[in-house]
């Protein structure tokens, strides 16, 4: 059966448990534990909020964050398989502050060829290109890599 991965800016409230699993119970978190802790210290803890039947992610200590979701759609059903939370933290920079990818979409997973995280990051780069003043996109969880220029 064919499936499709779509990128969305919101999720229905019925997907709350699946979103919690991506953000808070991700099996790959141990690999980035120190980076995640440092990011939480700098930006705050992500929290799932429901408004008018839709979910969004809020980060304590950050006024306005945005979220993109990768959603696996197949046979009339859907489930979130990736999430990135980002903020414009300076006039010239967008920083990705939290990331989650489902195990079967992560490296070595059944659907790893879908490249969910790179796809979501590409969407953020497109947002950055359309936003006046943004020159860089940075990922807070990176391991000693410089931020990415938007160009």
N, C-alpha and C positions, 0 to 999 in steps of 0.2 A: 504494500500500500504506500502511496506517495505521501511525503510530508513536506512541510514548508517551515522555514525559520523566518519569522518576521521580527522587526524591531519596533517597539511601541514605547510611548511615553507614559502610559498608565496601565494598570492591571485591574480587573474586577475584584471586588472584595472577596469573592469566593475562592481566590487563589492565595489567601493570606498564609495558610499553612505551608504551601509550597515556597512562597517568598521567604518565610521565616527559615526554612531549611536552607535556601541559597545563601542568605545573609549570616545566619547565626550557627548553623550546624553543618557547615561545609567540610567534607572530609579532608580537603586539601589545605585547610587553614594552618595546620601545624607547620607547613613548610615556610609560611610567611609570618609566623607568630610575632616575631620582634617588630617587623615592619607594621603589622596590624596594630600592635600595642602603641607604637610611636604615633601612628596616624590617629588613633583614638585620643591620645593625649593632646595632640595638636588641634584636631577638629571636633572631636566629641563622638559619642556613641550613636550609631544609627538607630532609628526607631521607626517602626511601621505605623503609619497613620491611615485612618479610613475617613474619607469625606465623600458624601453623596454616593455611596456604593462603589467607590474607586479607592485604590491603594496608592499611597505615595510614601517616600522615605524622607524622614526629617533627620537632621543631625543636630544634636544639642550643641549650642555654641556657634552655629552657623545660620545666619538669617535666611538665606535663600539657596537651597540646593535643588538640583535637577536630577532626574533618574531616567535611565533608559533600560528597557527590558528586552531580552531576546526570548521569543515565545515559539515553542515547537507546536505546530498545528497539524493535526492528522485525524482524518475520519470524523470530523465534527468536534473533536476534543482539542484541548490546548493545555499546555503547562509551561510555566516560565522555566527557562534553562540557563539564563544569564541575567545579571544585573550589574549596572555601574551607576554609582552616585558621584556627581561632580558639582563643583562650585567655581564661580569666578571669584578667586580669592585676591587677585590684584587686577588693576586695569588691563594689563597685558597678558594675563595667564588664567587658564582654566586648569584646575587640579581635580583629578579623579581621586576621591577620598575613600571609597569603598567599592569592592568588587566581589562578585560571587558567580561561580560557574558550576552547573550540575556535574556530578562525577562522570556521567556518561558522555559529556561534551568536553571534558577536560582532556589534557594530554593523555593519550593511551586509552581513552574511552571509546565506546562504540560509535559515537558521532563526532569524534575529535576532528574529522575532516571538515566539519562545518565551521571551524575556527570562530567560535562564538565570541570570545573576548576580543580578538583583532577586529571582528566585524563591529562590535559595539564601540571600540575605540575609534574606528574609522568614522562612525556616525558622529562622535564627539568632535573629531577634527573638522568634519563638515559644518557642524554648528559653529565652531571657532572661526572658520573662514567667513561665515556670514555675519559674525558679530564684530562690530566696530571696535578696534583697538587691540583685539586678542592677537598675540604673536606666538604664544607657546601653549602647549598642552603638556601637563606633567601628570605622572601616575605616582601617587603617594606610596604605593606598595613596591615600587621599583627597587632593584638591587644594584646600587651604585651605577645607575645609568643616568645620563643627562635627560632633561625634559625634551620633548619633541617639538621642533619648530613647526608652525602651521604652514608657512609658505604659500 
